[in-house]
Amino acid sequence: MSIEALAAMTGTPLTTATPAAAPTQTPDFGKWLDQELNALNAQVGAAGESLTQLASGANGNLHRVMLDLEQTRLSFQLAVQVRNKLLESYADLMRMQI
């Protein structure tokens, strides 16, 4: 059975994608990094707010607060490690001889 016959049986049109048809966008590292840092900042703020609510008695879900705090801690550690690797790479580039 041919591919055309299978396409006719399923009712889906047979199309071939060409690599030239795909849009080529170069990712912007600075924009991505800014978005991720803003998301981390929002996550830290939300975890702090949930901790404040727990301390004031408005939120009695200790388990959820601890999960939020741990997730925020891990996200912050990841951001610090990415920063360390970026700084280390920058230092390596500055030490290179041209």
Secondary structure as UniProt FT lines:
FT   HELIX           3..10
FT   HELIX           19..21
FT   HELIX           29..56
FT   HELIX           62..95
//
